[in-house]
């Protein structure tokens, strides 16, 4: 849900700037979850609402458009696990439409841009929007040479060996194709294959996969191509990137896709070429009706201007083509009854209410639970105090409600059918104590705004079993310590164990488990149901294999609020060693001075995150746990970029103003690639400031401190072009 719904026409310039900063951070977070981690936490509709709000504010305040604006960003940065590939032509995303009126506006905008009357003379293609993973496959002299994911639109992940295992994708093209051609499309997993895979996982007693899209993405990102090959992934071709000798090819989108078919690629049989808006909308409705029966997931229909010369004239906006749009399907909804409301306590102590529902099928999935977000949401109050839902009514136990599920996101209760509310419907009283440990549950006040946080949190910390268990599960998760054999069930078992030789209630006890077991005369793990000599040996080996760990993984594993993988990497690179990091955080405890300024100056670290990190290290119990952990494991020094001969290696750089020769992301990536640190603000530790047109307070600060200032041309000469 959006955190602020203040009407845009009432925003002051200061409030608009703050809202754009919030939206940029929120959308970057959700982009990373969707594109890089394949684990979205909000629906497409909520994501699109955030983007619409960002665009509307930028339209009213164009002078406030940020360098990291979602309107100029595509996807998320490629994972470091795979080597990067720079796309010869960017892989842009599409604008979205949601109604018939939006479609009419899109078609009308094409005619207006081309200076023509809407006389149905311009043809459009319409095809299903596949819910998979976008892919660009490059062929040279007819041979497949590499394949890359979309990544951030400019640079993707090299998944060539895995792509070669997909039977739908030819490794050689017929004679006579252009010397260089990049075929683009969508990798997906058929619904039938997904169901078969989950049946196999269930038979083996393993955790089931969530949905075909995430499973396809995860399968394609396997380090072992044999795993990818076993998943029977599929592909639809529908676009292209760089092509040498394009003049020998057709002049329309539709005909070019048919050429892909002759080259051996599958193309979608539901693609049509249409001219009138009415035909386009009718085809959208027809595809929507077929949606449940298709063996692949789709989330809309894509429309493109058919003639390639008209596409060229229409060109591109900053992040999307003017000649194409995606007409999204509405989220899937159903009616059911709230049988009860329970509270789940998370790793950070957040109390999340969950509706227990009479089971109902929504979009082919049986739904029994739905999130209710927080206490205000149950009461019908938005995050800014406004009434939400029609007439602002609350949600009660026994109510008939509308449940929405979009993609793989946790279902949510949208509204209450008041006509069906019975006299027995029970008003829910949100707990003031943690249901797990009994500690006080409070809503913290934001010191800046004076508003109460929307989330109620348990104050018990590690005294709270729920927080302790969830923290341990986070600690051993894939992107933290990644200890094989310590899954959720095992963590629950060790946490509840009564014998001291088996207990794991804090992270350091993971690494003392073998020593305690060796000293135990009776309670041997290998004699307990579910374990055995081989599995126990493998578990101990896996634990020992993590006694040395990358610094960013160690920081991420600590479970500091607001510190995800990306932030952990920023901190590791900025401080180099764990000792330096911890010492700096202790020095920043007063929220003043050089250490506090240095933390806030790290590009990508805002005051909210900085404050959360400092507060974590002010807690004595956290330091005690970390000290015991450091006695067992060694965080490695952060790897530094090998660019010792660069004039900016080890230097701190700030970019400010409207850069014209490169985007802010390109400038940052280039500087970091040469060994520099990119900061978000100017301080005494800044070495260089690169100022574009419109540079303001940062430029003034640099001059005041005597920092070297360059324009873009001088910068390019300085770093070698």
C-alpha positions as CSV (number, residue, x, y, z in Angstrom):
1,X,0.0,0.0,0.0
2,X,1.2,3.5,-0.7
3,X,2.6,5.2,2.4
4,X,1.2,8.6,1.5
5,X,-2.0,9.5,-0.4
6,X,-1.9,13.3,0.1
7,X,-3.6,14.8,-3.0
8,X,-0.9,15.8,-5.5
9,X,-2.5,19.2,-6.2
10,X,-2.1,20.1,-2.5
11,X,1.6,19.2,-2.2
12,X,4.1,22.0,-1.5
13,X,7.4,21.8,-3.4
14,X,9.1,20.6,-0.2
15,X,6.5,17.9,0.4
16,X,6.7,16.9,-3.3
17,X,10.5,16.5,-3.1
18,X,10.2,14.3,0.0
19,X,7.5,12.2,-1.6
20,X,9.6,11.7,-4.8
21,X,12.5,10.6,-2.6
22,X,10.2,8.1,-0.8
23,X,8.8,6.8,-4.1
24,X,12.3,6.4,-5.7
25,X,13.4,4.3,-2.7
26,X,10.2,2.2,-2.6
27,X,10.1,1.5,-6.3
28,X,13.9,0.6,-6.4
29,X,13.2,-1.8,-3.5
30,X,10.3,-3.5,-5.3
31,X,12.2,-3.5,-8.6
32,X,15.0,-5.5,-6.9
33,X,12.6,-7.9,-5.3
34,X,10.8,-8.6,-8.6
35,X,13.7,-8.5,-11.2
36,X,16.7,-9.7,-9.2
37,X,15.2,-11.9,-6.4
38,X,12.0,-13.1,-8.1
39,X,10.2,-12.4,-4.8
40,X,7.8,-9.5,-5.1
41,X,5.9,-8.4,-2.0
42,X,3.3,-6.1,-3.5
43,X,0.8,-6.7,-6.3
44,X,1.3,-5.3,-9.9
45,X,-1.6,-3.0,-9.2
46,X,0.0,-1.5,-6.1
47,X,3.3,-1.2,-7.9
48,X,1.7,0.6,-10.8
49,X,-0.1,2.9,-8.4
50,X,3.3,4.0,-7.0
51,X,4.7,4.6,-10.5
52,X,1.6,6.6,-11.5
53,X,1.9,8.8,-8.4
54,X,5.6,9.4,-9.1
55,X,4.9,10.4,-12.7
56,X,2.0,12.7,-11.7
57,X,4.2,14.5,-9.1
58,X,7.0,14.8,-11.7
59,X,4.6,16.3,-14.2
60,X,3.6,19.0,-11.7
61,X,7.1,19.6,-10.4
62,X,9.5,18.9,-13.4
63,X,12.3,20.8,-11.6
64,X,12.3,18.1,-8.9
65,X,12.9,15.0,-11.2
66,X,15.6,13.0,-9.5
67,X,18.6,11.3,-11.1
68,X,17.4,8.0,-9.6
69,X,13.8,8.6,-10.7
70,X,11.7,5.5,-11.4
71,X,10.7,7.2,-14.7
72,X,14.2,6.8,-16.1
73,X,15.0,3.4,-14.6
74,X,14.3,-0.1,-16.0
75,X,14.3,-3.3,-14.0
76,X,17.1,-3.9,-11.4
77,X,20.8,-4.3,-11.4
78,X,22.1,-7.7,-12.5
79,X,23.1,-10.2,-9.9
80,X,26.8,-10.3,-9.2
81,X,26.6,-14.2,-9.4
82,X,26.7,-14.0,-13.2
83,X,29.1,-12.1,-15.4
84,X,27.6,-8.9,-16.9
85,X,26.7,-8.4,-20.5
86,X,26.0,-5.0,-21.9
87,X,23.1,-5.0,-24.3
88,X,23.9,-3.6,-27.8
89,X,20.5,-2.0,-27.7
90,X,18.8,-1.3,-24.3
91,X,16.0,-3.6,-23.2
92,X,13.3,-1.1,-22.2
93,X,10.1,-1.7,-20.3
94,X,6.6,-0.8,-21.4
95,X,4.2,1.7,-20.1
96,X,1.0,0.2,-18.8
97,X,-2.7,0.8,-19.5
98,X,-5.5,-0.5,-17.4
99,X,-8.8,0.4,-19.1
100,X,-10.4,0.7,-22.5
101,X,-10.2,4.5,-22.2
102,X,-6.4,4.2,-21.6
103,X,-6.1,2.1,-24.8
104,X,-8.0,4.7,-26.8
105,X,-5.7,7.4,-25.4
106,X,-2.6,5.3,-26.4
107,X,-3.9,4.9,-30.0
108,X,-4.9,8.5,-30.1
109,X,-1.4,9.6,-29.0
110,X,0.2,7.6,-31.8
111,X,-1.9,9.4,-34.4
112,X,-1.3,12.8,-32.8
113,X,2.5,12.3,-32.7
114,X,2.5,11.3,-36.4
115,X,0.2,14.2,-37.3
116,X,-2.5,12.0,-38.7
117,X,-6.2,11.7,-38.1
118,X,-7.5,8.5,-36.3
119,X,-8.8,6.9,-39.5
120,X,-7.7,3.2,-38.7
121,X,-4.9,3.5,-41.3
122,X,-2.3,2.5,-38.7
123,X,-2.1,-1.2,-37.8
124,X,-1.2,-2.5,-34.4
125,X,-0.1,-6.0,-33.3
126,X,-1.7,-7.5,-30.1
127,X,-0.3,-10.5,-28.3
128,X,-0.4,-12.0,-24.8
129,X,2.1,-10.5,-22.3
130,X,3.9,-13.6,-21.0
131,X,4.6,-13.6,-17.2
132,X,8.2,-14.9,-17.4
133,X,11.8,-13.7,-17.6
134,X,12.9,-11.3,-20.5
135,X,15.8,-12.6,-22.5
136,X,18.1,-11.4,-25.2
137,X,19.9,-14.1,-27.3
138,X,22.7,-13.0,-29.6
139,X,23.7,-14.9,-32.7
140,X,26.8,-14.2,-34.8
141,X,27.1,-15.9,-38.2
142,X,24.1,-18.0,-37.3
143,X,25.7,-19.3,-34.1
144,X,24.4,-18.6,-30.5
145,X,27.2,-16.7,-28.8
146,X,25.6,-15.4,-25.6
147,X,22.3,-14.8,-23.8
148,X,21.5,-12.2,-21.2
149,X,18.6,-11.3,-18.9
150,X,17.1,-7.8,-19.0
151,X,19.0,-6.7,-15.8
152,X,18.7,-3.0,-15.5
153,X,17.9,-2.6,-19.1
154,X,21.5,-1.7,-20.1
155,X,23.4,-4.6,-18.5
156,X,22.1,-8.1,-17.9
157,X,23.3,-11.4,-16.5
158,X,25.2,-13.8,-18.7
159,X,23.1,-17.0,-18.6
160,X,24.4,-18.4,-22.0
161,X,25.1,-22.0,-20.8
162,X,21.7,-22.3,-19.2
163,X,19.9,-20.9,-22.2
164,X,21.5,-23.5,-24.4
165,X,19.6,-26.2,-22.4
166,X,16.2,-24.9,-23.5
167,X,14.9,-26.9,-26.4
168,X,12.7,-24.1,-27.8
169,X,15.8,-22.0,-28.5
170,X,17.9,-23.0,-31.6
171,X,21.7,-23.0,-31.1
172,X,22.2,-22.4,-34.8
173,X,20.0,-20.4,-37.3
174,X,19.4,-21.2,-40.9
175,X,21.7,-20.0,-43.7
176,X,21.1,-16.6,-45.0
177,X,20.3,-14.9,-41.6
178,X,22.1,-11.6,-40.8
179,X,25.7,-11.8,-39.5
180,X,24.5,-10.4,-36.2
181,X,21.0,-10.8,-34.8
182,X,19.7,-10.5,-31.3
183,X,16.4,-12.3,-30.7
184,X,14.4,-11.3,-27.7
185,X,11.5,-12.9,-25.9
186,X,10.3,-14.5,-22.7
187,X,11.6,-17.6,-20.9
188,X,8.7,-19.2,-19.0
189,X,7.6,-22.5,-17.3
190,X,4.4,-24.1,-18.5
191,X,1.8,-24.5,-15.8
192,X,1.7,-28.3,-16.4
193,X,5.4,-28.6,-15.9
194,X,5.2,-26.4,-12.8
195,X,2.5,-28.7,-11.3
196,X,4.5,-31.8,-12.2
197,X,7.6,-30.3,-10.5
198,X,5.7,-29.5,-7.4
199,X,4.3,-33.0,-7.3
200,X,7.8,-34.3,-7.4
201,X,9.0,-32.0,-4.7
202,X,6.1,-33.0,-2.5
203,X,6.8,-36.7,-3.0
204,X,10.4,-36.0,-1.8
205,X,9.2,-34.1,1.2
206,X,10.7,-30.9,0.0
207,X,9.4,-27.3,0.0
208,X,7.1,-26.5,-2.9
209,X,7.7,-23.7,-5.4
210,X,5.4,-20.7,-5.3
211,X,4.5,-20.0,-9.0
212,X,5.8,-20.7,-12.5
213,X,7.3,-17.3,-13.1
214,X,9.6,-17.3,-10.0
215,X,10.4,-20.9,-10.6
216,X,11.4,-20.2,-14.2
217,X,13.6,-17.3,-13.1
218,X,15.2,-19.3,-10.4
219,X,15.8,-22.2,-12.7
220,X,17.5,-20.0,-15.3
221,X,19.8,-18.5,-12.7
222,X,21.2,-21.9,-11.6
223,X,25.0,-22.1,-11.5
224,X,24.7,-25.7,-12.6
225,X,23.2,-25.8,-16.2
226,X,22.1,-29.4,-15.5
227,X,19.5,-28.1,-13.1
228,X,18.2,-25.7,-15.7
229,X,18.0,-28.5,-18.2
230,X,15.9,-30.6,-15.9
231,X,13.2,-27.9,-15.6
232,X,11.9,-28.0,-19.2
233,X,11.8,-24.2,-19.6
234,X,10.1,-22.8,-22.7
235,X,10.5,-19.6,-24.8
236,X,8.4,-17.3,-26.9
237,X,10.2,-14.9,-29.4
238,X,8.6,-11.5,-30.0
239,X,11.2,-8.8,-30.4
240,X,14.8,-8.1,-31.4
241,X,17.8,-6.0,-30.4
242,X,20.8,-5.4,-32.7
243,X,20.6,-6.7,-36.3
244,X,23.3,-6.2,-38.9
245,X,21.8,-5.8,-42.4
246,X,18.2,-5.1,-41.3
247,X,17.3,-3.9,-44.8
248,X,16.9,-7.5,-46.0
249,X,14.2,-8.2,-43.4
250,X,10.5,-7.4,-43.3
251,X,9.2,-3.9,-42.6
252,X,6.6,-4.8,-40.0
253,X,6.5,-6.1,-36.5
254,X,4.1,-8.9,-37.4
255,X,6.1,-10.1,-40.4
256,X,9.3,-10.0,-38.4
257,X,7.9,-12.2,-35.7
258,X,6.8,-14.7,-38.4
259,X,10.4,-14.7,-39.6
260,X,11.5,-15.8,-36.1
261,X,9.1,-18.8,-36.6
262,X,10.9,-19.8,-39.8
263,X,14.2,-19.6,-37.9
264,X,13.0,-22.2,-35.5
265,X,11.7,-20.0,-32.6
266,X,8.2,-20.5,-31.0
267,X,6.0,-17.5,-31.5
268,X,2.7,-16.9,-29.8
269,X,-0.3,-18.2,-31.9
270,X,-2.6,-15.6,-30.3
271,X,-0.8,-12.6,-31.9
272,X,-2.9,-10.6,-34.3
273,X,-2.6,-7.6,-36.5
274,X,-5.5,-5.1,-36.0
275,X,-6.4,-1.6,-37.0
276,X,-9.3,-0.2,-35.0
277,X,-9.5,0.4,-31.2
278,X,-12.6,-1.7,-31.1
279,X,-10.8,-4.6,-32.7
280,X,-7.9,-4.2,-30.2
281,X,-10.2,-4.2,-27.2
282,X,-12.2,-7.1,-28.5
283,X,-9.0,-9.2,-28.9
284,X,-8.0,-8.2,-25.3
285,X,-11.3,-9.6,-24.0
286,X,-11.0,-12.7,-26.1
287,X,-7.5,-13.4,-24.7
288,X,-8.8,-12.7,-21.2
289,X,-11.4,-15.4,-21.6
290,X,-8.8,-17.9,-22.8
291,X,-6.4,-17.1,-20.0
292,X,-7.5,-19.8,-17.5
293,X,-7.1,-22.5,-20.2
294,X,-3.6,-21.4,-21.4
295,X,-0.7,-23.6,-20.3
296,X,1.3,-20.5,-19.5
297,X,0.7,-17.4,-17.3
298,X,-0.1,-14.1,-18.8
299,X,-0.8,-10.8,-17.1
300,X,-2.1,-8.7,-20.0
301,X,-1.9,-8.0,-23.7
302,X,0.9,-6.0,-25.5
303,X,0.0,-3.6,-28.3
304,X,2.7,-2.3,-30.8
305,X,2.6,-0.1,-33.9
306,X,3.1,-2.6,-36.7
307,X,5.2,-0.6,-39.2
308,X,8.8,-0.4,-38.2
309,X,9.3,2.9,-39.9
310,X,6.5,4.4,-37.8
311,X,8.1,2.8,-34.7
312,X,11.4,4.7,-35.6
313,X,9.5,8.0,-36.0
314,X,7.7,7.6,-32.8
315,X,10.9,6.8,-30.9
316,X,11.3,6.5,-27.2
317,X,10.7,8.2,-23.9
318,X,13.4,7.9,-21.3
319,X,12.5,4.3,-20.4
320,X,9.8,3.1,-22.7
321,X,8.9,3.2,-26.4
322,X,6.1,5.5,-27.6
323,X,4.9,2.9,-30.0
324,X,4.0,0.2,-27.5
325,X,2.0,-0.4,-24.3
326,X,0.9,-3.2,-22.1
327,X,-2.8,-3.5,-21.3
328,X,-2.8,-5.2,-17.9
329,X,-5.5,-7.6,-16.7
330,X,-7.2,-6.6,-13.4
331,X,-6.1,-8.4,-10.2
332,X,-8.1,-11.6,-9.6
333,X,-10.7,-11.3,-6.8
334,X,-13.2,-13.5,-5.0
335,X,-15.6,-13.4,-2.0
336,X,-15.2,-15.3,1.2
337,X,-15.6,-15.0,5.0
338,X,-13.1,-13.9,7.7
339,X,-13.2,-16.8,10.2
340,X,-10.6,-15.3,12.5
341,X,-7.8,-12.8,12.8
342,X,-4.4,-14.0,14.0
343,X,-1.1,-12.1,14.7
344,X,2.2,-13.1,13.2
345,X,5.4,-11.7,14.8
346,X,8.3,-11.1,12.4
347,X,12.1,-10.8,12.7
348,X,12.0,-7.1,13.5
349,X,9.1,-7.5,16.0
350,X,6.4,-6.3,13.6
351,X,2.9,-7.6,14.5
352,X,1.1,-8.4,11.3
353,X,-2.5,-9.3,11.4
354,X,-3.6,-12.2,9.2
355,X,-7.2,-13.0,8.2
356,X,-8.0,-16.7,8.4
357,X,-10.5,-17.3,5.6
358,X,-13.0,-19.8,4.5
359,X,-11.0,-21.5,1.7
360,X,-11.7,-19.9,-1.7
361,X,-10.1,-20.4,-5.1
362,X,-8.6,-17.2,-6.6
363,X,-6.8,-17.4,-9.9
364,X,-6.4,-21.2,-9.7
365,X,-4.9,-21.1,-6.2
366,X,-6.7,-22.0,-3.0
367,X,-6.5,-19.1,-0.6
368,X,-7.0,-19.6,3.2
369,X,-5.1,-16.6,4.6
370,X,-4.8,-12.9,3.6
371,X,-2.8,-10.0,5.0
372,X,-4.5,-7.2,6.9
373,X,-1.3,-5.1,6.9
374,X,-1.7,-3.3,10.3
375,X,-4.1,-2.1,12.9
376,X,-5.1,1.0,10.9
377,X,-5.9,-1.1,7.9
378,X,-8.4,-3.2,9.9
379,X,-10.0,0.0,11.2
380,X,-10.3,1.4,7.7
381,X,-7.7,4.1,8.1
382,X,-4.9,4.9,5.6
383,X,-1.3,5.8,6.4
384,X,-2.0,9.5,6.3
385,X,-5.1,9.2,8.5
386,X,-7.6,9.2,5.6
387,X,-10.5,6.8,5.5
388,X,-10.0,3.9,3.1
389,X,-12.5,1.4,1.6
390,X,-15.9,2.6,0.7
391,X,-17.4,4.6,3.6
392,X,-14.3,3.7,5.7
393,X,-15.8,0.7,7.4
394,X,-13.6,-1.7,9.5
395,X,-13.0,-5.4,9.0
396,X,-14.6,-7.7,11.6
397,X,-14.4,-11.4,12.3
398,X,-17.4,-13.0,10.5
399,X,-17.5,-10.4,7.7
400,X,-17.9,-11.4,4.1
401,X,-15.0,-9.8,2.2
402,X,-13.5,-9.3,-1.2
403,X,-10.1,-11.0,-1.4
404,X,-7.6,-10.0,-4.1
405,X,-4.6,-12.0,-5.4
406,X,-2.3,-10.6,-8.0
407,X,0.5,-12.9,-9.2
408,X,2.3,-14.6,-6.4
409,X,1.8,-11.7,-3.9
410,X,0.2,-12.6,-0.5
411,X,-3.5,-12.1,-0.9
412,X,-5.1,-9.1,0.7
413,X,-8.6,-8.2,1.9
414,X,-9.8,-5.3,-0.2
415,X,-13.2,-4.5,1.1
416,X,-16.2,-5.7,3.2
417,X,-19.6,-6.5,1.8
418,X,-21.6,-4.5,4.4
419,X,-24.9,-5.8,3.2
420,X,-23.8,-9.2,4.5
421,X,-22.5,-8.1,7.9
422,X,-24.3,-10.0,10.6
423,X,-25.1,-8.9,14.1
424,X,-22.6,-11.6,15.3
425,X,-19.7,-10.0,13.4
426,X,-17.0,-9.3,16.1
427,X,-14.9,-6.1,16.2
428,X,-11.2,-6.9,16.4
429,X,-9.2,-5.4,19.2
430,X,-5.5,-5.1,18.2
431,X,-3.2,-6.5,21.0
432,X,-1.2,-4.2,23.1
433,X,1.1,-7.1,24.2
434,X,3.0,-9.5,22.0
435,X,1.0,-12.7,21.7
436,X,4.3,-14.7,21.7
437,X,6.3,-13.3,24.6
438,X,3.9,-11.0,26.4
439,X,6.2,-7.9,26.0
440,X,4.6,-4.5,25.4
441,X,3.6,-4.0,21.7
442,X,3.9,-0.3,20.7
443,X,3.7,2.0,17.7
444,X,6.8,4.1,17.5
445,X,6.6,7.8,16.7
446,X,8.4,9.2,13.7
447,X,10.6,11.9,15.2
448,X,10.5,13.9,12.0
449,X,6.8,13.9,11.2
450,X,5.5,13.3,14.7
451,X,3.2,10.6,13.3
452,X,2.8,7.1,14.7
453,X,4.4,4.3,12.7
454,X,1.8,2.2,11.0
455,X,3.4,-0.9,12.3
456,X,3.0,-2.2,15.9
457,X,6.2,-3.8,17.2
458,X,7.0,-6.1,20.1
459,X,9.6,-4.6,22.4
460,X,10.9,-7.9,23.6
461,X,13.8,-8.2,21.2
462,X,15.6,-11.5,21.4
463,X,13.6,-12.3,24.6
464,X,10.7,-12.8,22.1
465,X,10.8,-16.4,20.7
466,X,9.2,-15.3,17.5
467,X,11.8,-12.6,16.8
468,X,14.6,-14.9,17.8
469,X,13.4,-17.8,15.6
470,X,12.8,-15.5,12.6
471,X,16.2,-13.9,13.1
472,X,17.9,-17.3,13.0
473,X,16.0,-18.3,9.9
474,X,17.2,-15.0,8.3
475,X,20.8,-15.6,9.5
476,X,21.0,-19.0,7.7
477,X,19.1,-17.9,4.6
478,X,20.5,-18.1,1.1
479,X,21.9,-14.6,0.9
480,X,23.2,-14.5,4.4
481,X,25.2,-17.5,5.8
482,X,23.5,-20.0,3.5
483,X,24.0,-23.0,5.7
484,X,22.7,-26.1,3.9
485,X,20.8,-28.4,6.2
486,X,19.6,-25.6,8.5
487,X,16.1,-24.9,7.1
488,X,13.1,-23.5,8.8
489,X,12.1,-26.9,10.3
490,X,15.6,-27.6,11.7
491,X,15.7,-24.1,13.2
492,X,12.4,-24.7,15.0
493,X,13.7,-28.1,16.2
494,X,17.0,-26.7,17.6
495,X,15.3,-23.7,19.2
496,X,12.8,-25.8,21.0
497,X,15.3,-28.5,22.1
498,X,15.5,-28.8,25.9
499,X,18.9,-30.5,26.1
500,X,21.6,-27.8,26.2
501,X,23.8,-29.8,23.8
502,X,21.1,-29.4,21.1
503,X,19.9,-25.8,21.7
504,X,20.4,-23.1,19.1
505,X,18.7,-19.9,20.3
506,X,21.3,-17.3,19.1
507,X,23.5,-17.3,16.0
508,X,26.8,-18.1,17.8
509,X,25.3,-21.4,19.1
510,X,25.1,-22.7,15.5
511,X,28.9,-22.7,15.5
512,X,29.3,-24.4,18.9
513,X,26.7,-27.1,18.2
514,X,29.4,-29.7,17.2
515,X,31.5,-29.0,20.2
516,X,28.5,-29.4,22.6
517,X,27.4,-32.6,20.8
518,X,30.9,-34.1,21.0
519,X,30.8,-33.5,24.8
520,X,27.3,-34.9,25.2
521,X,27.2,-38.5,26.5
522,X,23.5,-39.1,25.7
523,X,21.6,-36.7,23.4
524,X,23.3,-37.5,20.1
525,X,21.8,-35.7,17.1
526,X,22.4,-38.7,14.9
527,X,20.0,-40.8,17.0
528,X,17.1,-38.4,16.7
529,X,14.3,-39.1,14.1
530,X,14.9,-37.1,11.0
531,X,18.7,-37.1,11.3
532,X,21.4,-39.7,10.9
533,X,25.1,-40.1,10.7
534,X,25.4,-38.9,7.1
535,X,23.1,-35.9,7.5
536,X,24.7,-34.8,10.8
537,X,28.2,-35.0,9.2
538,X,27.0,-32.9,6.3
539,X,25.4,-30.4,8.6
540,X,28.5,-29.9,10.6
541,X,30.6,-29.7,7.5
542,X,28.2,-27.0,6.1
543,X,28.5,-25.0,9.4
544,X,32.3,-25.3,9.4
545,X,32.3,-24.2,5.7
546,X,30.8,-20.8,6.8
547,X,33.4,-19.9,9.5
548,X,34.8,-17.5,7.0
549,X,32.3,-15.3,5.1
550,X,32.1,-12.3,2.9
551,X,31.7,-9.1,4.9
552,X,28.5,-8.0,3.1
553,X,26.9,-11.4,3.8
554,X,27.9,-11.1,7.5
555,X,26.4,-7.6,7.8
556,X,23.2,-8.7,6.0
557,X,22.9,-11.8,8.3
558,X,22.9,-9.6,11.4
559,X,19.3,-8.7,10.6
560,X,19.5,-4.9,11.0
561,X,16.3,-3.3,10.2
562,X,16.2,-1.7,6.7
563,X,19.5,-3.3,5.8
564,X,19.0,-5.6,2.8
565,X,21.6,-7.1,0.5
566,X,22.2,-4.0,-1.5
567,X,22.7,-1.8,1.6
568,X,25.0,-4.5,3.2
569,X,27.2,-4.4,0.1
570,X,27.3,-0.6,0.2
571,X,28.4,-0.7,3.9
572,X,31.0,-3.4,3.3
573,X,32.6,-1.5,0.4
574,X,32.5,1.8,2.4
575,X,34.2,0.4,5.6
576,X,36.3,-2.5,4.3
577,X,36.4,-4.5,7.5
578,X,33.9,-5.5,10.1
579,X,36.0,-3.9,12.9
580,X,36.1,-0.6,11.1
581,X,32.3,-0.8,10.4
582,X,31.4,-1.6,14.1
583,X,33.7,1.1,15.4
584,X,32.3,3.7,13.1
585,X,28.7,2.8,14.1
586,X,29.6,3.2,17.7
587,X,31.2,6.6,17.0
588,X,28.0,7.7,15.2
589,X,25.8,6.8,18.2
590,X,25.2,10.5,19.0
591,X,23.8,11.1,15.5
592,X,26.4,13.9,15.1
593,X,30.0,14.2,14.1
594,X,32.2,12.9,11.3
595,X,31.2,9.2,11.7
596,X,27.5,10.0,11.4
597,X,28.1,12.3,8.4
598,X,30.3,9.6,6.7
599,X,27.5,7.1,7.1
600,X,24.9,9.4,5.7
601,X,27.2,10.3,2.8
602,X,27.3,6.8,1.4
603,X,25.4,6.8,-1.8
604,X,22.2,4.8,-1.2
605,X,22.1,5.2,2.6
606,X,19.5,7.7,3.8
607,X,18.9,9.0,7.3
608,X,16.2,6.4,8.2
609,X,18.6,3.5,7.3
610,X,21.5,5.2,9.0
611,X,19.5,5.7,12.2
612,X,18.4,2.1,12.2
613,X,22.0,0.9,11.9
614,X,23.3,3.1,14.7
615,X,20.4,2.1,17.0
616,X,21.2,-1.5,16.4
617,X,24.8,-1.0,17.6
618,X,23.7,0.9,20.6
619,X,21.8,-2.1,22.0
620,X,24.1,-3.9,24.4
621,X,22.5,-7.4,23.8
622,X,23.2,-7.1,20.1
623,X,26.9,-6.4,20.7
624,X,27.1,-9.3,23.1
625,X,25.7,-11.7,20.5
626,X,28.1,-10.3,17.8
627,X,31.1,-10.6,20.1
628,X,30.3,-14.3,20.7
629,X,29.7,-14.7,16.9
630,X,33.1,-13.1,16.0
631,X,34.8,-15.6,18.3
632,X,33.5,-18.4,16.0
633,X,33.5,-16.8,12.5
634,X,35.7,-14.4,10.5
635,X,34.1,-11.8,8.3
636,X,36.5,-11.3,5.3
637,X,37.7,-7.9,4.2
638,X,35.6,-6.5,1.4
639,X,37.0,-7.0,-2.0
640,X,38.2,-3.8,-3.5
641,X,37.9,-3.0,-7.2
642,X,41.3,-3.7,-8.9
643,X,42.1,-0.4,-10.5
644,X,45.3,0.7,-8.8
645,X,46.5,2.6,-11.8
646,X,43.3,4.7,-12.0
647,X,43.6,8.3,-10.8
648,X,40.4,7.9,-8.8
649,X,41.2,4.6,-7.1
650,X,40.3,4.9,-3.4
651,X,39.0,8.4,-3.9
652,X,35.5,9.7,-3.0
653,X,33.4,11.3,-5.8
654,X,30.1,13.2,-5.8
655,X,28.1,13.8,-8.9
656,X,25.7,16.7,-8.9
657,X,23.5,18.6,-11.3
658,X,21.9,17.4,-14.5
659,X,24.5,15.2,-16.2
660,X,24.3,15.4,-20.0
661,X,26.9,13.0,-21.4
662,X,25.9,10.0,-19.2
663,X,23.2,9.0,-16.8
664,X,23.8,9.2,-13.0
665,X,23.8,5.4,-12.9
666,X,26.4,5.1,-15.7
667,X,28.6,7.7,-14.1
668,X,28.4,5.9,-10.7
669,X,29.1,2.5,-12.3
670,X,32.1,3.9,-14.3
671,X,33.6,5.5,-11.2
672,X,33.2,2.5,-9.0
673,X,34.6,0.3,-11.8
674,X,37.8,2.5,-11.5
675,X,38.0,2.0,-7.8
676,X,36.3,5.2,-6.5
677,X,33.6,5.5,-3.8
678,X,30.6,7.5,-4.9
679,X,29.0,9.5,-2.1
680,X,25.6,11.2,-2.0
681,X,26.8,14.5,-0.4
682,X,29.9,16.6,-0.1
683,X,32.1,16.4,3.1
684,X,35.7,17.0,4.1
685,X,36.4,13.5,2.8
686,X,35.2,14.2,-0.7
687,X,38.0,14.3,-3.3
688,X,36.2,15.3,-6.5
689,X,32.9,16.8,-7.4
690,X,31.6,16.4,-10.9
691,X,29.1,19.1,-11.6
692,X,26.6,19.3,-14.4
693,X,24.2,22.1,-15.3
694,X,22.0,23.2,-12.4
695,X,24.4,22.1,-9.7
696,X,23.4,23.9,-6.5
697,X,24.1,23.4,-2.8
698,X,26.6,20.5,-3.3
699,X,28.7,22.6,-5.6
700,X,28.6,25.5,-3.1
701,X,29.7,23.1,-0.4
702,X,32.6,21.8,-2.5
703,X,33.9,25.3,-3.2
704,X,33.6,26.1,0.5
705,X,35.7,23.1,1.5
706,X,38.2,23.5,-1.4
707,X,37.2,20.2,-3.1
708,X,38.3,19.8,-6.7
709,X,35.4,20.5,-9.0
710,X,35.2,19.4,-12.7
711,X,32.6,19.5,-15.4
712,X,31.7,16.4,-17.4
713,X,34.3,17.0,-20.1
714,X,37.1,17.5,-17.6
715,X,36.0,14.4,-15.7
716,X,36.1,12.2,-18.8
717,X,39.6,13.5,-19.7
718,X,40.7,12.9,-16.1
719,X,39.6,9.3,-16.0
720,X,40.8,8.5,-19.5
721,X,37.6,9.0,-21.6
